[in-house]
């Protein structure tokens, strides 16, 4: 607690003033926890944090804007793919007392910390000058402060991900910085230039140098330069999830969902008695934990999570059985990792897209799925229910192409600013009719009803920003993202995108 107070005084977080008569104080408290450091060799230590009770703030009085961006997981995976291909150094840093660096725009009054009320000034209150942990606007104020500093030292903010910063030196070499709140990755082929940036950051903020990147956002990073590969996984996180839901001894299954799961809204509990029983089941908690694994390193469970998350409001027994099945699958696949491997050709982003037809049993809507790879490994993936009901397989595939096209355009812009140049992004699709519909500017009786926004794919093809190729169904890596597939086909799809043991 004394260490925490010293950091607050050092950063001049507040000044003591008489309590204003017309203002309510924001409440505060101490939070105590055990802090597990990022690196295993570091010992666990006890940590005290003084925080504001943000829920006691009033909108329009104590805060206004609170949104703060963070770097996308896709950008992190793309950086790791680039590092594999070009042998780039990746270092990691952590900001100490992150939010204390942000300057407040609002005037906020708070009570003095319990146990540290200044003698003789008991009637005074704290007028905050800096953002404090717990305040609603703290993340936003920190980002604004960091963004201002990066622009001041001649870094540019990426147009496609505002938490990616880059600087191009006169010799053409590029240095990148990716920011996720207080965690940052710094990448450059020249290690000395990384050290120079670290020194500048340390002068401005209170930083901790973590050396070569090993773990970020729960993703474990392993690198072997002898075979020119990088792996990312969440083995420890998945094991914790299994322990949390008592599934350590569960029977292993080979696919995230089996064919006998026919989930629908009809299976939701209709009686009050059944609803009360299901309220005791941690359905939303389990789906949330699984969803984080899917977002980071587990595209293999994306389709299963897409289905299970549709029934969060009122899950039934069959829905809970499906979630437990996903946990059983992870029991056998927790060692699985995304692998990036250096390619003989230049690094390029390649996309696969697919759709099922009317797979949703409630509204008979179709599911779109896409996965984009770079240097062999997946960097972006998604399995999502289409917003409209398609009237044919061709229409479902066409809508999926349009969704994947939007991601392809964004990725093409992102990689160009991160140092990869490619004329267009190739999309591989197994539907010849959908490809024909996309490449030809015609409106027939069977296609004139399709929403105009899905026809945007034609403009991208015409401007040569996207190129679509036919691929055989057996080689389409996206098949497992749209429907339940047999174990053999499922394993084949994972091998195509380098998701390996």
Number of C-alpha atoms within 10 A of each C-alpha: 14 9 11 14 15 11 15 17 12 10 14 14 20 20 13 18 13 12 17 11 6 6 10 15 18 19 17 20 14 13 11 11 10 10 12 13 11 16 10 8 7 9 10 11 10 9 14 16 16 19 16 22 16 19 11 15 18 12 10 9 11 20 19 13 11 12 13 15 14 18 17 16 16 19 21 19 22 24 23 28 29 24 24 26 21 15 16 18 18 21 21 21 21 19 18 15 18 22 24 23 24 22 19 20 14 16 11 22 24 20 20 21 18 10 8 10 14 12 7 7 12 11 14 18 21 20 20 19 20 23 27 28 20 17 22 23 24 25 24 21 25 24 24 13 15 21 18 11 15 18 14 10 11 12 18 18 18 17 13 16 19 16 23 26 23 23 20 15 9 7 6 9 12 18 23 22 23 23 23 19 20 17 18 21 21 25 26 21 16 13 14 10 15 19 13 11 14 18 13 13 17 15 9 11 16 14 18 14 12 16 10 16 19 17 17 16 11 18 18 19 18 15 19 10 9 6 10 16 20 22 23 24 24 23 19 14 18 22 16 14 19 22 12 12 13 11 17 15 10 16 12 15 18 19 25 26 26 17 10 8 13 14 19 19 15 10 15 19 17 11 8 9 9 13 15 11 12 18 13 8 14 11 22 19 12 18 21 14 16 23 18 14 22 20 16 22 25 23 26 22 24 24 25 27 23 19 21 21 17 15 19 14 10 17 23 25 15 15 25 20 12 22 24 21 23 24 29 23 20 28 22 15 21 19 15 20 23 26 24 30 21 21 15 8 8 14 21 22 26 19 27 25 32 30 33 21 21 20 17 19 13 11 12 14 20 30 27 30 30 30 26 27 23 25 28 23 27 28 29 24 24 22 26 20 22 19 10 14 16 19 17 14 17 21 22 24 28 29 29 27 29 21 22 24 28 14 17 24 15 13 21 21 18 20 20 14 22 21 17 15 15 15 12 20 21 19 23 24 28 22 21 15 14 20 20 14 19 24 17 11 12 10 11 9 6 11 14 10 10 16 11 8 10 17 17 15 22 19 14 20 17 14 10 13 18 22 17 21 14 14 17 11 13 11 16 22 27 31 26 29 30 26 24 21 18 14 15 10 16 20 17 15 22 18 15 17 23 20 24 16 11
